[in-house]
Amino acid sequence: MIIYQSNEISLRSLEPEDAPLLVRWLSDPVVLEYYEGRDRPHDMDLVRQHFYEDCEGVTPCIIQYNQVDIGYLQFYLIDEDELEQYDLKDYQGNIYGMDQFIGESEYWNRGIGSRLIQETVKYLIDHQAATKIVMDPQAWNTRALRVYEKCGFRKKMYLEKHEMHEGQLRDCWLIEYDAKV
């Protein structure tokens, strides 16, 4: 099912038959360097566990560019634990989180990621009533941070030793897009 569609980019629902795509993308060291870590290649069991089981409240999507499957995106309402961790428990509004990666590296560095982020933010605001959108990219990933900042996200909180990546707890930035600004 198509969730969102523009001229070139669309998001469609993740389906069980997409699992081999995720295995391929998440066993590619080039992709894993930025998402999950090269020490954590995914096989079918790990993909099923990570993307298909216990995903209540998460909307998992396949990113398409000109109708070609090129990556993964998910969005979700931030839960109580994250609201407290991110010092947002008193915020009045709908706060969504999102995570994404382009699994086909030949589509990198073409501006597709920037357009994807801009269009997904617009979708979340217009169709999911999001008033704030947050992500927590690793602090060393300056390329991703530049894209997010270009799309209107702002650094809000430095999260020390926040995410395991390639055998080390890595620092991340909590970044947010505020639709009320």
N, C-alpha and C positions, 0 to 999 in steps of 0.2 A: 504494500500500500504506500502510495506517495504521501509524505507528510508535508513537504514543502517543495516547490519547484519555481525556478526562475528560468531565464533564457538558457543558461548553460549548466547551472548547478541545481541539483535536487537532492533531497533527503528522502530515503524510503525506509520502511520498517525493516529491521533485521529479521531474517527468516532462517529456519533451521538449515536450509540448503546453502546458506552463506558461510557456514562453519569452515569449509575448506579454504575460502578466501582469507578468513582471519588467520587460519593456520599458516598459510603462505606468507601473509604480511608479517605476522608475528614470529616467524622463524627466519626472517631476513635480517642479518646483522646491521644493515644500513638503517632500517626502520627501528630496530631495537636499541640502537645507540641513543635514540631520543625518546622512545616509548617503551617502557617495561624494563629495558636493560638487556645487553647482549648475553648476560649470564642467565636469562630467563626466556629462552625460546619456547614457544607454545606448541604443544602437540594437540591432537583432537580432544583429549580429556581435559587439558587445561583450558582450552577455548570454551568447551561446554561449561566448565565450572565458572570461569571468569565472566562469560558473556551471556549465558543462557539460564543459569541456576541462581536462585536467590537474588533476583534483579527487580524486586518489587519497587515500584515508584520510579524506575529508570526507563526512559524512552531510548532504546538503542536503534541506531540508524546506520545505513550504508550511504556513504557520500557518493554521488554520481556526478560526473562531469561529461557533458554531451552524451548522456546515457551509458557511460562506461563506469563500472564500479571502481572507485579509486581509494576509498578509505572508510573510516569509521568515526562516528560522532555519537555521543550520548548526552542527554540533558535530564535534569531531575531537580525537584524541589529540595533545597538544603534541609537536612534533618536537624533535630534539636542539638545533638552532639556537636555538629559542625557550627551551628549558630553560636554555641557557647565558645568553642575553640577559636572562632574567627571574631569574637567579641561583637556579635550581631544579634544577640538574643532580645534586645529591646527594639530592634528595627521593626517598623510597621510596614509591611508590604510582602510581596512574593519574591523570594530570593531563589534564583535558579543557579545550579552549577552546571558546567559543561566540560567535557573532555573530548579530544579528537586527535586523529592522526591521519595523514595521507599515506597510505600503504604502498602506493605505486610511485616510487621515487622519481620516475621520469616526469611526474606532474609537479615536482617541487620547483621552487624559484620561478614560477610563472604567474604569481599573483592570485592563484586560485585559493590559497589559504586565507588571504585577506578578504576576498569576496565571500568565502564560506563563512567566516566569522561575522562579517557585517550582516549578511543575510540571515544567519541564524539568530543573531541578537535581535534583528527586526522581527523575525518570526516569534521569538519568545515574548517580546514586548506586545506585539499586536494580537497574537493568538493564544498565549498562555498567561497573559496579564502579569508578566515579570516586571518588577520595578527595579530590581538589581540582579546582575549576573556576575558570578564569581568563578574564578579558576585559580589553580595553585601550581603554575609551572615551576620547574626547577630553576634556581637562580642562575646557574651556569648557562642555561639555554637562551642566550642573548638574542638569537635569531627569532625564536618564538616570541620572546618578550617584546621585541621591536614590532612584530606584526600585531600583537594584541594592543600595544600602546597606540599604534597607528589607527586601530579600529575603535579607539575611545576608552580603552581600559586604563585604569590608574593603579599603581602600586599602593597597597594599603597597609600591609603588615609583612614583616620578614619572619618566616617560619623556619627556625633552626632545626636541623636534623628531622625533617618532616616526612621524607619519603625514601624508602629503600630503592637504590638504583645501583646495579652492578656491585653489590656487596657492601655498599656504604650508605649510611643515612645521609641524604643530601638536603641542603637548605632549599627552600622554595620561597616564592613570593605569592602572597595572597593578592590577587588583582581583582578589581571590580569595575563593572560598567554600571553607572547609575542612570537609570532612565528618567529620573526626576530632575536631573540637572539640565 
